[in-house]
């Protein structure tokens, strides 16, 4: 799949445009691992795929203080609406939107 080994940009969380925040995720195919940037912190974990649905597990993150309130709030939403869900859906144009869950 073209979604592997590429940095995917998160463009929307809970119907809010976050395309300017450079939130990312990357699926590494060989290790079945996920990494990315949530605004202030990097995250990591594992995943499994069934069709176009991906399930995240064993997710962790760094705990760097975020002084920008908007970035901090969107980071919390990113972890809540993306990584905390057991299953999310991938879209083929290399953009991920919470609306596609």
C-alpha positions as CSV (number, residue, x, y, z in Angstrom):
1,X,0.0,0.0,0.0
2,X,1.2,3.6,-0.7
3,X,0.3,4.5,2.9
4,X,3.3,2.7,4.4
5,X,6.6,4.3,5.2
6,X,5.3,7.8,4.3
7,X,4.5,10.7,6.7
8,X,0.8,11.2,6.6
9,X,-0.5,14.7,7.5
10,X,-3.4,15.0,9.9
11,X,-5.7,17.7,8.5
12,X,-8.8,17.6,10.7
13,X,-9.6,16.6,14.2
14,X,-13.2,16.6,15.4
15,X,-14.3,18.8,12.5
16,X,-11.6,21.4,13.2
17,X,-9.0,22.2,10.6
18,X,-5.5,21.5,12.0
19,X,-3.6,21.4,8.7
20,X,-1.4,24.3,9.8
21,X,-0.1,22.4,12.9
22,X,2.0,19.8,11.1
23,X,0.5,16.8,12.9
24,X,1.7,13.6,11.4
25,X,1.7,9.9,11.6
26,X,3.7,7.2,9.9
27,X,3.0,3.4,9.6
28,X,6.1,1.3,9.3
29,X,5.1,-1.9,7.5
30,X,7.9,-4.2,8.5
31,X,7.7,-3.5,12.2
32,X,3.9,-2.9,12.3
33,X,4.7,0.2,14.3
34,X,3.3,3.7,14.2
35,X,5.2,7.0,15.0
36,X,4.3,10.6,14.6
37,X,4.1,14.1,15.9
38,X,1.1,15.4,17.8
39,X,1.9,19.1,18.2
40,X,4.4,19.2,21.0
41,X,5.1,15.5,21.6
42,X,6.1,12.5,19.5
43,X,4.2,9.3,19.8
44,X,4.8,5.6,19.1
45,X,3.0,2.3,19.2
46,X,1.9,-0.7,17.2
47,X,-0.9,-1.3,14.8
48,X,-2.8,-3.9,12.8
49,X,-4.8,-3.5,9.6
50,X,-8.0,-5.1,8.4
51,X,-9.0,-3.8,5.0
52,X,-8.9,0.0,5.3
53,X,-9.2,0.0,9.1
54,X,-6.2,0.3,11.4
55,X,-6.3,-0.6,15.1
56,X,-3.6,1.0,17.4
57,X,-2.2,-0.6,20.5
58,X,0.6,-0.1,23.0
59,X,0.6,3.7,22.2
60,X,2.9,6.0,24.2
61,X,4.2,9.5,23.9
62,X,6.8,11.9,25.1
63,X,5.6,14.3,27.8
64,X,7.1,17.7,26.7
65,X,5.3,20.8,28.1
66,X,3.4,22.7,25.4
67,X,3.1,26.4,26.1
68,X,0.9,27.2,23.1
69,X,-2.7,26.7,24.2
70,X,-4.1,25.9,20.7
71,X,-1.4,23.4,20.0
72,X,-1.8,21.8,23.4
73,X,-5.6,21.5,23.0
74,X,-5.3,20.0,19.5
75,X,-2.7,17.6,20.8
76,X,-5.2,16.4,23.5
77,X,-7.9,16.0,20.8
78,X,-5.4,14.2,18.5
79,X,-4.7,11.6,21.2
80,X,-8.4,11.4,22.2
81,X,-10.0,11.2,18.7
82,X,-7.2,9.3,16.9
83,X,-4.9,7.2,19.0
84,X,-7.4,6.4,21.7
85,X,-9.9,5.0,19.3
86,X,-9.3,1.3,18.8
87,X,-10.0,1.5,15.1
88,X,-9.7,4.4,12.6
89,X,-9.8,4.5,8.9
90,X,-7.2,5.5,6.4
91,X,-7.9,7.5,3.3
92,X,-5.9,6.9,0.1
93,X,-4.9,10.5,-0.6
94,X,-2.4,10.4,2.3
95,X,-4.5,12.8,4.4
96,X,-6.2,11.6,7.5
97,X,-9.4,13.3,8.8
98,X,-11.3,12.5,12.0
99,X,-14.5,12.8,9.9
100,X,-13.4,9.6,8.1
101,X,-13.7,7.5,11.3
